[in-house]
Amino acid sequence: MSYYAFYLKGLTNITSLESAYYTLAPLFGALASWIFAISLFSSGLSSSMVSVIAGVKILESYFGTPTKQWKVRLMLRLINMVPFLIAVYLGVDMMSILVYTQAILSFSLPLVLFPLINISKDGNLMGGYKISKPLYVISLVSTVFIVLINIAMFVF
């Protein structure tokens, strides 16, 4: 979105989420700014919820018994929020936090994707939900592509 909204119009001085928000309204109307804000909020909320739910399921499978949901959720929320709160307290720029977290996510994503793809193709584990051979190949190629982009960005 930012490529079409800003870069193609020559607006290369957008350096913060606030300036992106306020620049969208004159270009595309007030609704665009609201959609941008709601999208950011929704993506953060969904990311946080998915990480907590996945963490609960992983801990339950690791310990082999159901755990008290509120304890696991509290622990995982603290794991999610404490580093962010420390960075905010230390005065780290919000845009820097966003860039660093996305870079870390980009490098850690393949660590999750390779095992996930292999588990998804295992008929013994997945039963009827096993992915097809073409989807397996597409998934592997996509994951390798992510790794290659990360390497290229790191090297160049």
N, C-alpha and C positions, 0 to 999 in steps of 0.2 A: 504494500500500500504506500509506504513512504517513498519508494522509488518513483511511482507514478505521480504521487501528490506533490513531492518536493523536488526531487532531483531533476526530473524532466522539465520542471518549470524554473530551474536555475536556483532554487532555494537550498543552497548547500550549507547554510549557517544554522541549521536546526540542531542544537546541541543538547537539548533537554526534553523530557516528556512534556513539561509545561509549555515550552515554545512550540512543540509539535501540536499540542492541543489547541493553543490560541491561533496557530497559523491555519489550521484546518477550516475554521469558521469562515474567514473571508474567501477562501478558495472554493469551498463546497457547501457552505451554509452551516447554520448552527447545529443541525442534526448530525453532521459528520463529526463534530467535536464530541457530541454525546455518545455516538456509536463508538468512537475511539476510546473514550473513558470507560464505557461499559465493557468493551472488549478487553481492555487491560485488566479491569477488576475481575471479569469472568475467567480469564486465563489464569490469573494468580490463584483465584479461589479453587478452580478445578484442579490445578496442579497440586495445590496443598492437600486437597481432599483425596486425590488419587494416591499421593505418596503415603498418606496416613492409612488409607484402606489397604494398600499393598503391604505396608509395614505390619499391620495387624495380621494379615493372612500369612506373611512370612514367619512372624513370631509364633503364631499358632501352629504352623506346620513344623517349625523347628523344635518346639517343646512338645508337640504331639497332643496337646490338650487345649481346649478353649481357654483363653485368658480373659481377665476382666477388661472389657472394652475401654472403659474410661481411663484405666491406668496406662494402657498401651497408647491410647490417643494422646493423653497428656504428655507422656514421655516423647512421643514422636513429634508433637507440636513444639515441645521445647527444643528438640534437636533441630527442627526446621527454623525456629525463630531466634534462638539465642545468638547464633553468629550474625544474623542480620541486625539485631538490636545492638550488639557490640559495635558493629560497623557504623551504625547511625550515631551511637553515643560518641564514637571517636571522630565524628564529623566527616566521614567518607561521603563523597558526592554520590547521590542516588543513581545518576547515569553510570558512574563507574561500577557501582554495585551491580547494576543490571548487566553491564557488559561482562564483568567478571563471572557472574553466575551463569550467563549464557555460554561463555567460553568453557567453563567447567562442565556444564551439561553437555556441550557438544563433544568433549573428549570422553566423558563417561558413558554417553549413550551407546556406543558400540559394545562396551563391556556388558551391557544388559541385553542388547539385541542379539549378539551371537548365541548365547545360551538359550534365549527365548525362541529363536528360530529353530535351533536344534531340538528343543523340547516339543515345539509345535509340529515337527515332522515325525515324531516318534509315535507310531500307532499304538504301542503298548501303554503309553501314558495318556494319549489323547483320545484313543478309541475312534469314534465316528467324527470327532472334531479335528482329526489330523489334517494338516494343510496339504494341498496338492503339490505335485512336483514342480509345475510352472510357478506357483506362488512361492515355493521354497527357493527356487532359483532367483526370482525377482527380489525376494527379501534379502538373499545373500548379496546380490549385485548392489542393491541399494545401500546396504550396510557397508560394503567395501567402498562404495562411492563416498559415503560420509567419512570413512577413515582416510581416504585419499585427499579429500578436501581439507581435513584437519592437518594432515601432513604438509600439504602445499601451503596452507596458511602459516604453519609453524616455521617452515623452511624459508619461504619467500617473504 
